[in-house]
């Protein structure tokens, strides 16, 4: 990938394939307006190259005559998505019409855009930074309100501003260190001071705060895997159905009904979650059920959280305690859900539940306390949703890795603060470089290729 500002003109269909009321062919680059002007006939005889208007009605015409009646939107540089001349041809949304219009545009000198290339140009032309570019695809893929609001916060620069503030602080610190290197014999005030050290400590602490948001950011963007486990007949499938608001799993009074994993995605408090209903954990001679139990146990390895369900009306807690110990040993975030609370006057809470992140008494049948369970599960996974989705959060693995390396460089610096200024400058530069990878200022071709290749063509 070439990081220089592009000079050619690109085009692509910007809307999803299939039939629709409207389809859009997007063109960006220095020849965009001329290319469209050559195939567009205005219904009011307006020349889009010279007219001051932005929206024009007319027809796209090829060698065989009219292809489609269209609206042409002209956005002149730098007031466009890419900061280049951009033209969007709004056609009828059929596959043949869009393809024919795109072919005409390509025949006139544009080339087919690569995935994410329009957004890449917005980045290369300085309209957005890398965090904001990634927020574009997060907005497109958002499945819940929380994911959409988190992506919008990133697009508006919430995380970027924090990174820029950290870079400014570290750049100022580097200036002091380099002054100490360049003018060691000059009559200057002390440059490597405790105040400087305090500033670096403060920067590292802010990096740690951002790193602590990485799991919540991933869950909001990608969703969480939540495994519902427990012994047979405690109401796991009933709880699964209640959380889904749908009778997805078969529920009977016979133990061992569920023999395989049943998975469904649901939005709870705005957070996407993949709920997994599992077979009851018990020793069994039935081969099919035994495989289901093994599958249930394996979900504990990959789950982001576990709902451990027990029966409020069951006085025998021996097997429950064994399952609880297994969950605790796996060190997976878990809530104890005491189901069938409608069947007892007083819900007895076992002493080992203190090892869990929380305990909730519910009735999957009457939906009692179900909203409380959803709230506690969401907080277990992401903390306060309202705060997280509007704050600076880390949502991607490469952002987390860059922050980790930036903070580690500062840790080395602080451990050797009394060393020669030359060594301090090395660590400061490394930290600055790692932060620059997040915003794109020091991103390599490989990083950009990986990010933008995940976009759809036309965006």
QUICORZI-V857435 format. One record per helix or strand. SS is the DSSP state (H for helix, E for strand). FROM is the first residue (numbers start at 1). TO is the last residue. Records with the same first field share a line. If there is no record, write none. Layout:
BEGIN
SS->FROM-TO  FROM-TO
END
This chain:
BEGIN
E->10-13  22-28  40-42  55-62  65-75  86-92  111-112  224-229  262-268  271-277  305-311  334-339  358-361  363-363  368-368
H->32-37  95-107  117-124  130-141  145-155  158-182  194-211  214-222  236-244  287-302  318-330  341-343  351-355  370-382  385-388  397-415  421-439  445-452
END
